[in-house]
Amino acid sequence: MPHLRLEYSANLEGKADIAAVCAAAHEAILATGIFEIGAPRVRAYPAPHYTIADRHADNAFLDMVFRMGAGRSDADKKRTGEAIMAAVAAELAPLFEAPHFALSLEIIEIDPALSWKKNSMHARLRDR
């Protein structure tokens, strides 16, 4: 049940291909070999209203929160975070050429006692 949520300043529209960022992150998550194909969800939301640092008009951000089920080792969590960060940073590389962009990622482990799921995709994808 890994879910990656991207929130970004709306001024990235036109400066970055957010769909490509989502695809790159999804591929990176699967490439770790930790999650089955039916598990990852990647979605992105623009923040139409924001204030960043010194309020320079060119300042922009993309903040990622990756939620995953409990039970993975710290090494697996770290490897996943590094893979996501590398893939997204590579996709957004041109933004780092100017001193106005911030990229961040946080991993949150979901408490299984407080998480409910119902998913019909797993059985279909496992039978492939």
N, CA, C and O atoms as a GROMACS GRO file, in nm:
protein
  512
    1MET      N    1   0.081  -0.119   0.000
    1MET     CA    2   0.000   0.000   0.000
    1MET      C    3   0.085   0.125   0.000
    1MET      O    4   0.057   0.217   0.076
    2PRO      N    5   0.184   0.130  -0.081
    2PRO     CA    6   0.262   0.254  -0.084
    2PRO      C    7   0.190   0.362  -0.165
    2PRO      O    8   0.150   0.340  -0.279
    3HIS      N    9   0.176   0.477  -0.103
    3HIS     CA   10   0.114   0.591  -0.169
    3HIS      C   11   0.213   0.707  -0.165
    3HIS      O   12   0.264   0.743  -0.059
    4LEU      N   13   0.238   0.765  -0.281
    4LEU     CA   14   0.326   0.881  -0.289
    4LEU      C   15   0.239   1.000  -0.328
    4LEU      O   16   0.178   1.002  -0.435
    5ARG      N   17   0.235   1.099  -0.242
    5ARG     CA   18   0.159   1.221  -0.266
    5ARG      C   19   0.257   1.335  -0.292
    5ARG      O   20   0.346   1.363  -0.211
    6LEU      N   21   0.240   1.399  -0.406
    6LEU     CA   22   0.322   1.514  -0.441
    6LEU      C   23   0.236   1.639  -0.431
    6LEU      O   24   0.127   1.645  -0.488
    7GLU      N   25   0.285   1.736  -0.360
    7GLU     CA   26   0.222   1.868  -0.354
    7GLU      C   27   0.326   1.965  -0.408
    7GLU      O   28   0.442   1.962  -0.368
    8TYR      N   29   0.282   2.052  -0.499
    8TYR     CA   30   0.379   2.143  -0.560
    8TYR      C   31   0.319   2.281  -0.578
    8TYR      O   32   0.198   2.297  -0.593
    9SER      N   33   0.406   2.381  -0.576
    9SER     CA   34   0.361   2.517  -0.599
    9SER      C   35   0.312   2.528  -0.742
    9SER      O   36   0.375   2.478  -0.835
   10ALA      N   37   0.199   2.594  -0.758
   10ALA     CA   38   0.134   2.601  -0.890
   10ALA      C   39   0.222   2.666  -0.996
   10ALA      O   40   0.199   2.647  -1.115
   11ASN      N   41   0.321   2.742  -0.955
   11ASN     CA   42   0.409   2.805  -1.055
   11ASN      C   43   0.500   2.704  -1.124
   11ASN      O   44   0.575   2.741  -1.215
   12LEU      N   45   0.496   2.577  -1.084
   12LEU     CA   46   0.571   2.474  -1.157
   12LEU      C   47   0.500   2.432  -1.285
   12LEU      O   48   0.562   2.376  -1.376
   13GLU      N   49   0.368   2.459  -1.293
   13GLU     CA   50   0.296   2.427  -1.417
   13GLU      C   51   0.365   2.501  -1.532
   13GLU      O   52   0.388   2.622  -1.524
   14GLY      N   53   0.396   2.430  -1.636
   14GLY     CA   54   0.466   2.489  -1.749
   14GLY      C   55   0.617   2.486  -1.736
   14GLY      O   56   0.688   2.500  -1.836
   15LYS      N   57   0.668   2.468  -1.614
   15LYS     CA   58   0.812   2.457  -1.593
   15LYS      C   59   0.856   2.312  -1.576
   15LYS      O   60   0.973   2.279  -1.594
   16ALA      N   61   0.762   2.226  -1.541
   16ALA     CA   62   0.793   2.085  -1.515
   16ALA      C   63   0.679   1.999  -1.568
   16ALA      O   64   0.562   2.038  -1.565
   17ASP      N   65   0.715   1.882  -1.615
   17ASP     CA   66   0.615   1.786  -1.662
   17ASP      C   67   0.577   1.698  -1.542
   17ASP      O   68   0.642   1.598  -1.514
   18ILE      N   69   0.471   1.738  -1.474
   18ILE     CA   70   0.433   1.669  -1.351
   18ILE      C   71   0.390   1.525  -1.379
   18ILE      O   72   0.416   1.437  -1.296
   19ALA      N   73   0.327   1.499  -1.492
   19ALA     CA   74   0.291   1.361  -1.527
   19ALA      C   75   0.416   1.276  -1.541
   19ALA      O   76   0.418   1.160  -1.499
   20ALA      N   77   0.521   1.331  -1.600
   20ALA     CA   78   0.647   1.258  -1.614
   20ALA      C   79   0.712   1.236  -1.478
   20ALA      O   80   0.774   1.132  -1.455
   21VAL      N   81   0.699   1.333  -1.389
   21VAL     CA   82   0.751   1.317  -1.253
   21VAL      C   83   0.680   1.202  -1.183
   21VAL      O   84   0.744   1.119  -1.119
   22CYS      N   85   0.548   1.197  -1.196
   22CYS     CA   86   0.471   1.087  -1.135
   22CYS      C   87   0.514   0.952  -1.193
   22CYS      O   88   0.532   0.855  -1.118
   23ALA      N   89   0.529   0.945  -1.324
   23ALA     CA   90   0.570   0.820  -1.388
   23ALA      C   91   0.709   0.777  -1.343
   23ALA      O   92   0.732   0.659  -1.317
   24ALA      N   93   0.801   0.871  -1.334
   24ALA     CA   94   0.938   0.839  -1.290
   24ALA      C   95   0.938   0.789  -1.146
   24ALA      O   96   1.009   0.694  -1.114
   25ALA      N   97   0.859   0.851  -1.061
   25ALA     CA   98   0.851   0.808  -0.922
   25ALA      C   99   0.791   0.668  -0.912
   25ALA      O  100   0.839   0.584  -0.837
   26HIS      N  101   0.686   0.643  -0.989
   26HIS     CA  102   0.621   0.512  -0.990
   26HIS      C  103   0.719   0.403  -1.033
   26HIS      O  104   0.728   0.297  -0.971
   27GLU      N  105   0.793   0.430  -1.140
   27GLU     CA  106   0.893   0.334  -1.187
   27GLU      C  107   1.000   0.309  -1.082
   27GLU      O  108   1.042   0.195  -1.063
   28ALA      N  109   1.043   0.415  -1.014
   28ALA     CA  110   1.145   0.400  -0.910
   28ALA      C  111   1.095   0.315  -0.794
   28ALA      O  112   1.168   0.232  -0.741
   29ILE      N  113   0.969   0.335  -0.756
   29ILE     CA  114   0.910   0.257  -0.647
   29ILE      C  115   0.909   0.108  -0.685
   29ILE      O  116   0.950   0.023  -0.606
   30LEU      N  117   0.862   0.078  -0.805
   30LEU     CA  118   0.856  -0.062  -0.848
   30LEU      C  119   0.995  -0.122  -0.866
   30LEU      O  120   1.016  -0.240  -0.838
   31ALA      N  121   1.090  -0.042  -0.912
   31ALA     CA  122   1.225  -0.092  -0.938
   31ALA      C  123   1.296  -0.136  -0.810
   31ALA      O  124   1.394  -0.211  -0.816
   32THR      N  125   1.249  -0.090  -0.694
   32THR     CA  126   1.312  -0.135  -0.569
   32THR      C  127   1.290  -0.284  -0.547
   32THR      O  128   1.368  -0.348  -0.476
   33GLY      N  129   1.184  -0.340  -0.607
   33GLY     CA  130   1.152  -0.480  -0.586
   33GLY      C  131   1.084  -0.508  -0.452
   33GLY      O  132   1.060  -0.623  -0.418
   34ILE      N  133   1.054  -0.404  -0.378
   34ILE     CA  134   0.994  -0.418  -0.246
   34ILE      C  135   0.842  -0.428  -0.253
   34ILE      O  136   0.779  -0.490  -0.167
   35PHE      N  137   0.783  -0.368  -0.357
   35PHE     CA  138   0.637  -0.358  -0.367
   35PHE      C  139   0.588  -0.431  -0.491
   35PHE      O  140   0.654  -0.429  -0.595
   36GLU      N  141   0.474  -0.495  -0.479
   36GLU     CA  142   0.417  -0.562  -0.595
   36GLU      C  143   0.349  -0.459  -0.685
   36GLU      O  144   0.316  -0.348  -0.641
   37ILE      N  145   0.327  -0.495  -0.810
   37ILE     CA  146   0.280  -0.400  -0.912
   37ILE      C  147   0.145  -0.338  -0.880
   37ILE      O  148   0.118  -0.225  -0.921
   38GLY      N  149   0.060  -0.409  -0.808
   38GLY     CA  150  -0.071  -0.355  -0.777
   38GLY      C  151  -0.073  -0.257  -0.661
   38GLY      O  152  -0.179  -0.206  -0.625
   39ALA      N  153   0.041  -0.231  -0.603
   39ALA     CA  154   0.044  -0.153  -0.480
   39ALA      C  155   0.065  -0.003  -0.498
   39ALA      O  156  -0.012   0.074  -0.440
   40PRO      N  157   0.164   0.044  -0.573
   40PRO     CA  158   0.195   0.187  -0.570
   40PRO      C  159   0.085   0.276  -0.629
   40PRO      O  160   0.024   0.244  -0.730
   41ARG      N  161   0.064   0.387  -0.563
   41ARG     CA  162  -0.022   0.494  -0.611
   41ARG      C  163   0.060   0.622  -0.605
   41ARG      O  164   0.120   0.654  -0.502
   42VAL      N  165   0.062   0.694  -0.713
   42VAL     CA  166   0.134   0.822  -0.716
   42VAL      C  167   0.036   0.927  -0.766
   42VAL      O  168  -0.029   0.909  -0.869
   43ARG      N  169   0.025   1.034  -0.692
   43ARG     CA  170  -0.066   1.141  -0.733
   43ARG      C  171  -0.006   1.275  -0.696
   43ARG      O  172   0.073   1.287  -0.603
   44ALA      N  173  -0.046   1.377  -0.772
   44ALA     CA  174   0.012   1.510  -0.754
   44ALA      C  175  -0.098   1.615  -0.747
   44ALA      O  176  -0.199   1.607  -0.817
   45TYR      N  177  -0.075   1.713  -0.662
   45TYR     CA  178  -0.170   1.821  -0.642
   45TYR      C  179  -0.097   1.955  -0.642
   45TYR      O  180   0.001   1.972  -0.570
   46PRO      N  181  -0.144   2.049  -0.723
   46PRO     CA  182  -0.084   2.182  -0.717
   46PRO      C  183  -0.139   2.260  -0.597
   46PRO      O  184  -0.255   2.245  -0.559
   47ALA      N  185  -0.056   2.341  -0.540
   47ALA     CA  186  -0.098   2.434  -0.436
   47ALA      C  187  -0.115   2.570  -0.502
   47ALA      O  188  -0.016   2.636  -0.535
   48PRO      N  189  -0.239   2.614  -0.523
   48PRO     CA  190  -0.259   2.740  -0.593
   48PRO      C  191  -0.219   2.862  -0.510
   48PRO      O  192  -0.188   2.967  -0.565
   49HIS      N  193  -0.219   2.847  -0.379
   49HIS     CA  194  -0.182   2.957  -0.290
   49HIS      C  195  -0.066   2.911  -0.204
   49HIS      O  196  -0.075   2.806  -0.140
   50TYR      N  197   0.041   2.986  -0.200
   50TYR     CA  198   0.160   2.947  -0.125
   50TYR      C  199   0.247   3.071  -0.102
   50TYR      O  200   0.235   3.171  -0.173
   51THR      N  201   0.333   3.062  -0.004
   51THR     CA  202   0.436   3.162   0.023
   51THR      C  203   0.562   3.084   0.052
   51THR      O  204   0.563   2.996   0.137
   52ILE      N  205   0.669   3.116  -0.018
   52ILE     CA  206   0.793   3.039  -0.006
   52ILE      C  207   0.908   3.133   0.028
   52ILE      O  208   0.931   3.232  -0.041
   53ALA      N  209   0.979   3.100   0.134
   53ALA     CA  210   1.105   3.166   0.173
   53ALA      C  211   1.093   3.318   0.167
   53ALA      O  212   1.014   3.377   0.241
   54ASP      N  213   1.171   3.382   0.080
   54ASP     CA  214   1.175   3.528   0.073
   54ASP      C  215   1.068   3.586  -0.020
   54ASP      O  216   1.072   3.705  -0.053
   55ARG      N  217   0.975   3.503  -0.062
   55ARG     CA  218   0.861   3.542  -0.146
   55ARG      C  219   0.902   3.583  -0.288
   55ARG      O  220   0.825   3.648  -0.358
   56HIS      N  221   1.021   3.544  -0.328
   56HIS     CA  222   1.063   3.571  -0.467
   56HIS      C  223   0.965   3.501  -0.559
   56HIS      O  224   0.927   3.387  -0.534
   57ALA      N  225   0.924   3.567  -0.665
   57ALA     CA  226   0.823   3.512  -0.756
   57ALA      C  227   0.865   3.382  -0.822
   57ALA      O  228   0.779   3.303  -0.861
   58ASP      N  229   0.994   3.358  -0.836
   58ASP     CA  230   1.042   3.235  -0.900
   58ASP      C  231   1.055   3.117  -0.803
   58ASP      O  232   1.077   3.005  -0.847
   59ASN      N  233   1.043   3.141  -0.673
   59ASN     CA  234   1.053   3.032  -0.577
   59ASN      C  235   0.945   2.928  -0.604
   59ASN      O  236   0.829   2.962  -0.631
   60ALA      N  237   0.984   2.802  -0.597
   60ALA     CA  238   0.891   2.692  -0.622
   60ALA      C  239   0.929   2.573  -0.534
   60ALA      O  240   1.042   2.563  -0.487
   61PHE      N  241   0.833   2.485  -0.513
   61PHE     CA  242   0.862   2.365  -0.434
   61PHE      C  243   0.785   2.246  -0.487
   61PHE      O  244   0.683   2.260  -0.555
   62LEU      N  245   0.836   2.129  -0.455
   62LEU     CA  246   0.765   2.003  -0.472
   62LEU      C  247   0.796   1.923  -0.346
   62LEU      O  248   0.911   1.888  -0.320
   63ASP      N  249   0.692   1.894  -0.270
   63ASP     CA  250   0.706   1.819  -0.146
   63ASP      C  251   0.640   1.683  -0.163
   63ASP      O  252   0.527   1.675  -0.211
   64MET      N  253   0.709   1.578  -0.126
   64MET     CA  254   0.658   1.442  -0.141
   64MET      C  255   0.642   1.375  -0.004
   64MET      O  256   0.728   1.387   0.083
   65VAL      N  257   0.531   1.306   0.012
   65VAL     CA  258   0.508   1.224   0.130
   65VAL      C  259   0.478   1.083   0.081
   65VAL      O  260   0.384   1.061   0.006
   66PHE      N  261   0.560   0.989   0.125
   66PHE     CA  262   0.546   0.849   0.086
   66PHE      C  263   0.499   0.770   0.207
   66PHE      O  264   0.571   0.759   0.306
   67ARG      N  265   0.378   0.715   0.198
   67ARG     CA  266   0.323   0.635   0.306
   67ARG      C  267   0.332   0.489   0.267
   67ARG      O  268   0.292   0.450   0.156
   68MET      N  269   0.384   0.408   0.357
   68MET     CA  270   0.395   0.264   0.330
   68MET      C  271   0.354   0.184   0.452
   68MET      O  272   0.364   0.231   0.566
   69GLY      N  273   0.308   0.063   0.427
   69GLY     CA  274   0.269  -0.026   0.534
   69GLY      C  275   0.388  -0.062   0.622
   69GLY      O  276   0.503  -0.060   0.579
   70ALA      N  277   0.357  -0.097   0.745
   70ALA     CA  278   0.460  -0.134   0.842
   70ALA      C  279   0.524  -0.267   0.803
   70ALA      O  280   0.466  -0.346   0.729
   71GLY      N  281   0.644  -0.289   0.854
   71GLY     CA  282   0.709  -0.418   0.839
   71GLY      C  283   0.832  -0.420   0.753
   71GLY      O  284   0.903  -0.521   0.748
   72ARG      N  285   0.861  -0.310   0.684
   72ARG     CA  286   0.983  -0.306   0.604
   72ARG      C  287   1.102  -0.264   0.691
   72ARG      O  288   1.086  -0.190   0.788
   73SER      N  289   1.218  -0.311   0.654
   73SER     CA  290   1.337  -0.275   0.730
   73SER      C  291   1.372  -0.129   0.706
   73SER      O  292   1.330  -0.068   0.608
   74ASP      N  293   1.450  -0.075   0.797
   74ASP     CA  294   1.498   0.063   0.779
   74ASP      C  295   1.578   0.074   0.651
   74ASP      O  296   1.572   0.175   0.581
   75ALA      N  297   1.655  -0.031   0.620
   75ALA     CA  298   1.735  -0.028   0.496
   75ALA      C  299   1.645  -0.022   0.373
   75ALA      O  300   1.675   0.051   0.278
   76ASP      N  301   1.535  -0.098   0.373
   76ASP     CA  302   1.442  -0.094   0.260
   76ASP      C  303   1.373   0.042   0.250
   76ASP      O  304   1.356   0.095   0.140
   77LYS      N  305   1.336   0.098   0.364
   77LYS     CA  306   1.273   0.231   0.362
   77LYS      C  307   1.371   0.335   0.308
   77LYS      O  308   1.334   0.420   0.226
   78LYS      N  309   1.493   0.328   0.353
   78LYS     CA  310   1.594   0.424   0.307
   78LYS      C  311   1.622   0.405   0.157
   78LYS      O  312   1.633   0.503   0.083
   79ARG      N  313   1.633   0.281   0.113
   79ARG     CA  314   1.658   0.253  -0.029
   79ARG      C  315   1.543   0.305  -0.116
   79ARG      O  316   1.566   0.361  -0.223
   80THR      N  317   1.421   0.288  -0.067
   80THR     CA  318   1.305   0.338  -0.141
   80THR      C  319   1.308   0.490  -0.148
   80THR      O  320   1.287   0.548  -0.254
   81GLY      N  321   1.333   0.553  -0.036
   81GLY     CA  322   1.340   0.700  -0.034
   81GLY      C  323   1.448   0.753  -0.127
   81GLY      O  324   1.425   0.849  -0.200
   82GLU      N  325   1.563   0.691  -0.125
   82GLU     CA  326   1.672   0.734  -0.212
   82GLU      C  327   1.636   0.715  -0.359
   82GLU      O  328   1.671   0.798  -0.443
   83ALA      N  329   1.567   0.606  -0.391
   83ALA     CA  330   1.528   0.579  -0.530
   83ALA      C  331   1.426   0.683  -0.578
   83ALA      O  332   1.437   0.735  -0.689
   84ILE      N  333   1.326   0.712  -0.495
   84ILE     CA  334   1.226   0.811  -0.532
   84ILE      C  335   1.291   0.948  -0.550
   84ILE      O  336   1.269   1.016  -0.650
   85MET      N  337   1.371   0.987  -0.453
   85MET     CA  338   1.435   1.119  -0.457
   85MET      C  339   1.524   1.132  -0.581
   85MET      O  340   1.521   1.235  -0.648
   86ALA      N  341   1.601   1.030  -0.612
   86ALA     CA  342   1.690   1.036  -0.728
   86ALA      C  343   1.611   1.047  -0.858
   86ALA      O  344   1.646   1.126  -0.946
   87ALA      N  345   1.504   0.968  -0.870
   87ALA     CA  346   1.424   0.970  -0.993
   87ALA      C  347   1.357   1.105  -1.013
   87ALA      O  348   1.358   1.160  -1.123
   88VAL      N  349   1.298   1.158  -0.907
   88VAL     CA  350   1.228   1.286  -0.918
   88VAL      C  351   1.328   1.400  -0.939
   88VAL      O  352   1.302   1.489  -1.020
   89ALA      N  353   1.439   1.398  -0.868
   89ALA     CA  354   1.541   1.502  -0.886
   89ALA      C  355   1.595   1.502  -1.029
   89ALA      O  356   1.620   1.607  -1.086
   90ALA      N  357   1.612   1.383  -1.086
   90ALA     CA  358   1.660   1.374  -1.225
   90ALA      C  359   1.557   1.433  -1.321
   90ALA      O  360   1.593   1.503  -1.415
   91GLU      N  361   1.431   1.403  -1.296
   91GLU     CA  362   1.324   1.454  -1.382
   91GLU      C  363   1.314   1.607  -1.374
   91GLU      O  364   1.277   1.673  -1.471
   92LEU      N  365   1.348   1.661  -1.259
   92LEU     CA  366   1.337   1.806  -1.236
   92LEU      C  367   1.472   1.878  -1.240
   92LEU      O  368   1.483   1.992  -1.196
   93ALA      N  369   1.573   1.812  -1.291
   93ALA     CA  370   1.709   1.866  -1.291
   93ALA      C  371   1.720   2.011  -1.338
   93ALA      O  372   1.792   2.088  -1.276
   94PRO      N  373   1.652   2.051  -1.444
   94PRO     CA  374   1.666   2.190  -1.488
   94PRO      C  375   1.624   2.293  -1.383
   94PRO      O  376   1.675   2.406  -1.384
   95LEU      N  377   1.534   2.257  -1.293
   95LEU     CA  378   1.490   2.351  -1.191
   95LEU      C  379   1.600   2.384  -1.090
   95LEU      O  380   1.598   2.489  -1.027
   96PHE      N  381   1.696   2.293  -1.075
   96PHE     CA  382   1.804   2.316  -0.980
   96PHE      C  383   1.912   2.409  -1.035
   96PHE      O  384   2.005   2.447  -0.962
   97GLU      N  385   1.901   2.447  -1.162
   97GLU     CA  386   1.998   2.538  -1.222
   97GLU      C  387   1.982   2.681  -1.170
   97GLU      O  388   2.075   2.760  -1.179
   98ALA      N  389   1.866   2.713  -1.118
   98ALA     CA  390   1.841   2.845  -1.059
   98ALA      C  391   1.821   2.828  -0.908
   98ALA      O  392   1.777   2.721  -0.865
   99PRO      N  393   1.851   2.929  -0.829
   99PRO     CA  394   1.843   2.915  -0.683
   99PRO      C  395   1.702   2.942  -0.628
   99PRO      O  396   1.685   3.020  -0.534
  100HIS      N  397   1.602   2.875  -0.688
  100HIS     CA  398   1.464   2.904  -0.647
  100HIS      C  399   1.378   2.780  -0.630
  100HIS      O  400   1.255   2.791  -0.630
  101PHE      N  401   1.437   2.661  -0.617
  101PHE     CA  402   1.357   2.540  -0.612
  101PHE      C  403   1.393   2.454  -0.492
  101PHE      O  404   1.510   2.439  -0.458
  102ALA      N  405   1.290   2.399  -0.427
  102ALA     CA  406   1.309   2.310  -0.313
  102ALA      C  407   1.233   2.180  -0.338
  102ALA      O  408   1.116   2.181  -0.375
  103LEU      N  409   1.301   2.069  -0.317
  103LEU     CA  410   1.244   1.935  -0.333
  103LEU      C  411   1.261   1.862  -0.201
  103LEU      O  412   1.370   1.862  -0.143
  104SER      N  413   1.155   1.800  -0.152
  104SER     CA  414   1.164   1.728  -0.025
  104SER      C  415   1.082   1.599  -0.030
  104SER      O  416   0.989   1.585  -0.109
  105LEU      N  417   1.120   1.506   0.056
  105LEU     CA  418   1.053   1.376   0.067
  105LEU      C  419   1.054   1.331   0.212
  105LEU      O  420   1.156   1.342   0.280
  106GLU      N  421   0.942   1.281   0.256
  106GLU     CA  422   0.931   1.222   0.389
  106GLU      C  423   0.861   1.087   0.374
  106GLU      O  424   0.766   1.073   0.298
  107ILE      N  425   0.910   0.987   0.447
  107ILE     CA  426   0.846   0.856   0.448
  107ILE      C  427   0.774   0.838   0.581
  107ILE      O  428   0.829   0.862   0.688
  108ILE      N  429   0.650   0.794   0.571
  108ILE     CA  430   0.568   0.768   0.689
  108ILE      C  431   0.525   0.622   0.687
  108ILE      O  432   0.473   0.573   0.587
  109GLU      N  433   0.547   0.555   0.798
  109GLU     CA  434   0.505   0.415   0.810
  109GLU      C  435   0.364   0.412   0.869
  109GLU      O  436   0.337   0.475   0.971
  110ILE      N  437   0.276   0.338   0.804
  110ILE     CA  438   0.136   0.332   0.843
  110ILE      C  439   0.116   0.225   0.951
  110ILE      O  440   0.163   0.113   0.938
  111ASP      N  441   0.048   0.262   1.056
  111ASP     CA  442   0.015   0.169   1.163
  111ASP      C  443  -0.093   0.073   1.112
  111ASP      O  444  -0.203   0.118   1.080
  112PRO      N  445  -0.066  -0.058   1.105
  112PRO     CA  446  -0.164  -0.152   1.050
  112PRO      C  447  -0.294  -0.159   1.130
  112PRO      O  448  -0.398  -0.194   1.075
  113ALA      N  449  -0.288  -0.127   1.258
  113ALA     CA  450  -0.410  -0.131   1.340
  113ALA      C  451  -0.504  -0.016   1.305
  113ALA      O  452  -0.621  -0.018   1.342
  114LEU      N  453  -0.451   0.084   1.236
  114LEU     CA  454  -0.532   0.202   1.204
  114LEU      C  455  -0.542   0.224   1.053
  114LEU      O  456  -0.555   0.338   1.007
  115SER      N  457  -0.536   0.115   0.977
  115SER     CA  458  -0.541   0.126   0.831
  115SER      C  459  -0.634   0.018   0.776
  115SER      O  460  -0.619  -0.100   0.807
  116TRP      N  461  -0.730   0.059   0.695
  116TRP     CA  462  -0.825  -0.034   0.635
  116TRP      C  463  -0.811  -0.027   0.485
  116TRP      O  464  -0.791   0.081   0.429
  117LYS      N  465  -0.820  -0.142   0.418
  117LYS     CA  466  -0.803  -0.148   0.273
  117LYS      C  467  -0.899  -0.250   0.213
  117LYS      O  468  -0.932  -0.350   0.275
  118LYS      N  469  -0.942  -0.222   0.092
  118LYS     CA  470  -1.018  -0.318   0.013
  118LYS      C  471  -0.976  -0.293  -0.130
  118LYS      O  472  -0.996  -0.183  -0.182
  119ASN      N  473  -0.916  -0.393  -0.197
  119ASN     CA  474  -0.854  -0.372  -0.327
  119ASN      C  475  -0.880  -0.493  -0.416
  119ASN      O  476  -0.841  -0.605  -0.382
  120SER      N  477  -0.944  -0.472  -0.528
  120SER     CA  478  -0.969  -0.582  -0.620
  120SER      C  479  -0.861  -0.595  -0.727
  120SER      O  480  -0.864  -0.690  -0.806
  121MET      N  481  -0.766  -0.504  -0.731
  121MET     CA  482  -0.661  -0.508  -0.833
  121MET      C  483  -0.556  -0.614  -0.806
  121MET      O  484  -0.503  -0.674  -0.900
  122HIS      N  485  -0.524  -0.638  -0.680
  122HIS     CA  486  -0.415  -0.731  -0.647
  122HIS      C  487  -0.437  -0.869  -0.708
  122HIS      O  488  -0.346  -0.924  -0.770
  123ALA      N  489  -0.556  -0.925  -0.692
  123ALA     CA  490  -0.580  -1.060  -0.744
  123ALA      C  491  -0.562  -1.064  -0.896
  123ALA      O  492  -0.502  -1.158  -0.949
  124ARG      N  493  -0.612  -0.963  -0.966
  124ARG     CA  494  -0.597  -0.959  -1.112
  124ARG      C  495  -0.450  -0.949  -1.152
  124ARG      O  496  -0.406  -1.018  -1.244
  125LEU      N  497  -0.376  -0.865  -1.084
  125LEU     CA  498  -0.236  -0.845  -1.122
  125LEU      C  499  -0.147  -0.960  -1.078
  125LEU      O  500  -0.047  -0.989  -1.145
  126ARG      N  501  -0.181  -1.026  -0.970
  126ARG     CA  502  -0.102  -1.142  -0.926
  126ARG      C  503  -0.117  -1.260  -1.021
  126ARG      O  504  -0.027  -1.344  -1.031
  127ASP      N  505  -0.230  -1.268  -1.091
  127ASP     CA  506  -0.256  -1.378  -1.184
  127ASP      C  507  -0.189  -1.358  -1.319
  127ASP      O  508  -0.198  -1.447  -1.404
  128ARG      N  509  -0.124  -1.248  -1.341
  128ARG     CA  510  -0.060  -1.222  -1.471
  128ARG      C  511   0.056  -1.313  -1.497
  128ARG      O  512   0.121  -1.303  -1.602
   0.00000   0.00000   0.00000
